[in-house]
Amino acid sequence: MHFVCLDLEGVLVPEIWIAFAERTGIAEFRRTTRDEPDYDKLMRWRLGLLRQHGLKLADIQAVIGGMAPMTGAREFLDDLRARYQVAILSDTFYEFADPLMRQLGRPTLLCHRLVVDADGFVADYRLRQADPKTHAVRALKALQYRVIAAGDSFNDTGMLGAADAGFFIHPPAAIAARFPQYPVCSSYAELRAALDGAAARF
């Protein structure tokens, strides 16, 4: 049995923080895991920026509520789930993801949680565990699954390396150049062919 593990943002849905930057007009929120490999550093910076501008969880959720998956993402995911077990491994938060998961047919999602204070500000975040994507892939392999993974950012490279086969889908050129061992796909059709090819080799 094969398990396909996919990142969420940048692969199936637009980057939430970039959408938030566009809605608020605060360009600093455009910084993502494509730019900053240290996730804790990135999140601490985001939390400070939210507080600085007086923005609450409800403000972020209002933006997410108006978002939609990438064109073709639902069809791609449904097609995969007809042949493989599929899990979404993401560094987003359950408090963010629900509207998008509903539009994607509620695939299995493993991510993190936010800590929200009494005033509605995001006070902190709680990782499910350190390096959770890599650990999830290793756990699936320990259960005797073959795992194929795909992502687009620095924080996906651990799971790509732990998987039996790993692929990028439309990553920034700098990340692709830094990790040339992972083939780059530029569309869902290319990624589906790569996943099928890897599964056939197993």
Salt bridges, closest charged atoms under 4 A:
ASP7 OD1 - LYS133 NZ 3.02
GLU22 OE2 - ARG30 NH1 3.34
GLU36 OE1 - ARG31 NH2 3.21
GLU36 OE1 - LYS41 NZ 3.95
ASP40 OD1 - ARG44 NE 3.28
ASP78 OD2 - ARG74 NE 2.97
ASP78 OD1 - ARG81 NH2 3.19
ASP79 OD2 - ARG192 NH1 1.84
ASP91 OD1 - HIS112 NE2 2.59
GLU95 OE2 - ARG113 NH1 3.77
ASP98 OD2 - ARG102 NH1 3.17
ASP98 OD1 - ARG106 NH1 2.89
ASP117 OD2 - ARG51 NH2 3.14
ASP124 OD1 - ARG44 NH1 2.69
ASP124 OD2 - ARG126 NH1 2.89
ASP152 OD2 - ARG34 NE 2.73
ASP156 OD1 - LYS133 NZ 2.48
ASP164 OD1 - LYS141 NZ 3.76
ASP164 OD1 - ARG146 NH1 3.52
ASP196 OD2 - ARG83 NH1 3.46
ASP196 OD2 - ARG192 NE 2.82
